[in-house]
C-alpha cells in the first residue's frame, strides 16, 4: 500500500478482440454469458462474477481507481439491471456523489490475479481514507503495472487482459427490484435471493441505482485456452 504501481494505459487489448452490442449482436446477456441460479430457493439468476472498475476524475477522488464486485440481476424484459453495492463502501460512496448522473463503468470477468485479489478485498473508505488507487495496489501485489485500455462504448477503462468485459453506466437514483417476487411483494429484504453466507440465504431489495449495458467485449473463442476454462468455471 505504501508503494503502489499505477496502471499502464495500452492501445490494444485481448479483451477487445470481439465487441458485441445489445440488440444487435445478442438479445439478452443470458444468451451469451451463463448466469447461475445458485440454490433452489434463489429468486433469480444473479450475476456476481465481475469486477466493477471506476477510474479517474471526476468519478474517483484524486484520479485513482476503485475495483470491487457487486451483484447484478439482468431480468428478462427489464430495461436496466439492478446493481447492489454495500452501503458506505467505496463504490456506493463514488456513485452517491453523482445523483441523477450516468457513471461510466466496466465489469471485468476473469481479470489477472492481482486485480482479482484486490477486487474481493475489503478496503472500507472509513478505515482507509484517501486510499483510492486499488489498481495501484494490484500492481504492487503482482510486481508490475496492471494494463488497462479505453472502453469501446463508454468513457471508462477496461482491464486489458480480462477474458470478458461488460461496458455501461451506473445510473444513480434509478431504482430497480432485484427479483420478480420482491417487486410483486413490494417489500425490501423479504424475498429470498443469492446465498450470502454458508447455509444462509440473502434477500432481495430495490436497489438505489441501476446498470445500463452498452456493450460486451471478449477475447475470440479460439484465441486463448483460458476462454474454455472460463466457460467451465461459470457453467
C-alpha positions in Angstrom: 0.0 0.0 0.0 2.9 2.3 0.6 4.4 1.7 -2.8 1.6 1.3 -5.4 2.4 0.7 -9.0 0.0 2.8 -11.1 -1.9 1.1 -14.0 -0.5 1.3 -17.5 -2.7 2.5 -20.4 -2.4 0.5 -23.6 -3.9 1.0 -27.0 -4.9 -2.6 -27.9 -6.1 -5.5 -25.7 -7.1 -9.1 -25.9 -10.4 -8.3 -24.2 -11.4 -6.2 -27.2 -11.0 -8.9 -29.9 -14.7 -9.1 -30.2 -17.3 -6.3 -29.4 -20.9 -7.3 -29.0 -23.7 -4.7 -28.9 -27.1 -5.3 -27.1 -30.0 -5.5 -29.5 -27.6 -6.0 -32.5 -25.4 -9.0 -31.7 -27.5 -10.5 -28.9 -30.9 -10.0 -27.3 -30.2 -10.7 -23.6 -27.0 -11.2 -21.7 -28.0 -14.7 -20.6 -27.8 -15.6 -24.3 -24.0 -15.2 -24.3 -22.9 -15.5 -20.6 -24.0 -18.3 -18.3 -25.5 -16.7 -15.1 -26.4 -19.1 -12.3 -29.4 -19.6 -10.1 -27.4 -20.6 -7.0 -30.0 -22.5 -4.9 -33.5 -24.0 -5.3 -34.7 -21.0 -3.2 -32.9 -18.4 -5.1 -35.2 -15.7 -6.5 -33.4 -15.4 -9.9 -30.2 -15.7 -11.9 -27.7 -13.4 -10.2 -24.5 -12.2 -11.9 -21.7 -11.9 -9.4 -18.6 -12.9 -11.3 -17.4 -9.5 -12.4 -15.0 -6.8 -11.0 -16.5 -3.3 -11.4 -13.9 -0.7 -12.3 -14.3 3.0 -11.8 -11.2 5.1 -12.8 -10.2 8.7 -12.9 -11.7 12.1 -12.2 -14.4 13.2 -11.7 -15.6 9.8 -10.5 -12.7 8.7 -8.3 -11.3 11.4 -5.9 -7.7 12.1 -6.7 -7.9 10.4 -10.1 -7.3 6.9 -8.8 -9.2 3.7 -9.3 -11.8 1.6 -7.5 -12.5 -2.0 -8.2 -14.9 -4.3 -6.4 -17.5 -7.0 -7.0 -21.2 -6.1 -6.9 -24.1 -8.5 -7.6 -26.4 -7.7 -10.5 -29.7 -9.0 -11.8 -30.4 -8.9 -15.5 -34.1 -9.7 -15.5 -35.9 -10.6 -18.8 -38.0 -7.6 -20.1 -36.3 -5.1 -17.8 -34.6 -2.1 -19.3 -31.8 -1.9 -16.7 -30.1 -4.4 -14.5 -30.0 -3.9 -10.7 -26.7 -3.4 -9.1 -26.3 -3.9 -5.3 -23.4 -2.1 -3.5 -22.6 -2.3 0.1 -23.9 0.9 1.8 -20.9 3.0 2.8 -18.5 1.0 0.7 -16.2 2.7 -1.9 -18.5 2.1 -4.9 -21.5 3.4 -3.0 -19.6 6.5 -1.9 -18.4 7.2 -5.5 -21.8 6.8 -7.1 -23.8 8.6 -4.4 -21.7 11.7 -5.0 -23.3 11.9 -8.5 -27.1 11.8 -8.1 -29.0 11.6 -11.3 -25.8 11.1 -13.3 -24.6 8.2 -15.5 -21.4 7.0 -14.0 -19.2 5.1 -16.6 -18.1 1.7 -15.5 -16.7 -1.6 -16.8 -17.3 -5.0 -15.3 -14.3 -7.2 -15.8 -14.7 -11.0 -15.9 -11.7 -13.2 -15.2 -9.1 -10.4 -14.9 -5.5 -11.2 -13.9 -4.9 -12.4 -10.4 -3.7 -9.1 -8.9 -6.8 -7.1 -9.8 -9.0 -10.0 -8.8 -7.4 -10.2 -5.3 -7.9 -6.5 -4.8 -11.4 -6.6 -6.1 -12.6 -9.2 -3.5 -10.7 -7.4 -0.7 -12.3 -5.1 1.9 -10.8 -1.6 2.0 -13.5 0.5 3.6 -13.1 4.2 2.9 -13.7 4.9 6.6 -10.7 2.7 7.5 -8.5 3.7 4.5 -9.4 7.3 3.9 -7.8 8.7 0.7 -6.6 5.2 -0.4 -8.2 5.4 -3.9 -5.9 3.6 -6.3 -6.8 0.0 -6.0 -5.3 -0.9 -9.3 -2.1 0.6 -7.9 -2.3 -1.8 -5.0 -2.9 -4.7 -7.5 0.2 -3.6 -9.4 2.2 -3.7 -6.2 0.9 -7.2 -5.4 1.9 -8.6 -8.8 5.1 -6.6 -9.1 4.2 -4.8 -12.4 1.5 -2.4 -13.7 -2.0 -3.6 -14.5 -2.7 -2.9 -18.2 -5.9 -1.0 -18.9 -7.4 0.0 -22.2 -10.1 2.6 -23.1 -13.5 1.1 -23.2 -15.2 1.0 -26.6 -18.6 2.5 -25.8 -18.2 4.5 -22.5 -15.6 6.9 -21.1 -14.0 4.4 -18.9 -11.2 1.8 -18.8 -11.2 -2.0 -19.0 -8.6 -4.3 -17.6 -6.8 -5.3 -20.8 -6.2 -9.0 -20.0 -9.6 -9.8 -18.8 -11.5 -12.6 -20.6 -14.7 -10.6 -20.9 -15.9 -7.1 -20.1 -19.3 -5.5 -19.7 -19.4 -1.8 -20.5 -22.1 0.5 -19.4 -23.2 3.1 -16.9 -24.3 3.0 -13.3 -27.5 5.1 -13.2 -27.5 6.8 -9.8 -31.1 7.1 -8.4 -32.7 4.7 -11.0 -34.3 2.2 -8.6 -34.7 -1.5 -9.7 -36.1 -4.5 -7.9 -33.7 -7.4 -7.9 -36.3 -10.2 -8.4 -39.9 -10.6 -9.7 -41.0 -11.8 -6.3 -39.6 -8.8 -4.5 -41.3 -6.5 -7.0 -44.6 -8.3 -6.6 -44.5 -8.1 -2.8 -43.3 -4.5 -2.9 -41.2 -5.2 0.2 -37.5 -4.8 0.9 -35.5 -7.6 2.4 -38.2 -10.3 2.3 -37.9 -12.3 -0.9 -35.0 -14.8 -0.9 -32.0 -14.2 -3.1 -28.5 -15.4 -3.5 -26.7 -17.2 -0.6 -24.6 -14.6 1.3 -23.1 -17.0 3.9 -22.8 -20.8 4.2 -26.4 -22.2 4.7 -27.8 -18.7 4.8 -29.9 -17.1 2.0 -29.8 -13.4 1.3 -32.7 -11.2 0.5 -33.8 -9.1 -2.5 -34.0 -5.3 -2.5 -35.0 -2.4 -4.7 -31.5 -1.1 -5.4 -30.9 2.7 -5.3 -29.1 2.5 -8.6 -29.2 0.5 -11.9 -26.8 -0.6 -14.6 -27.2 0.2 -18.3 -25.4 -2.2 -20.5 -23.9 -0.7 -23.6 -21.5 -3.5 -24.9 -20.0 -6.8 -24.1 -16.4 -7.4 -25.2 -14.3 -10.6 -25.1 -11.4 -12.5 -26.4 -12.0 -14.5 -29.6 -13.1 -18.0 -28.7 -10.2 -19.6 -30.5 -7.6 -17.1 -29.3 -6.9 -18.3 -25.8 -7.2 -21.6 -23.9 -8.4 -19.6 -20.9 -11.7 -18.9 -22.7 -12.6 -22.5 -22.4 -11.7 -22.6 -18.7 -13.9 -19.5 -18.1 -16.9 -21.3 -19.5 -16.2 -24.4 -17.4 -15.9 -22.3 -14.2 -19.2 -20.4 -14.8 -21.2 -23.3 -16.0 
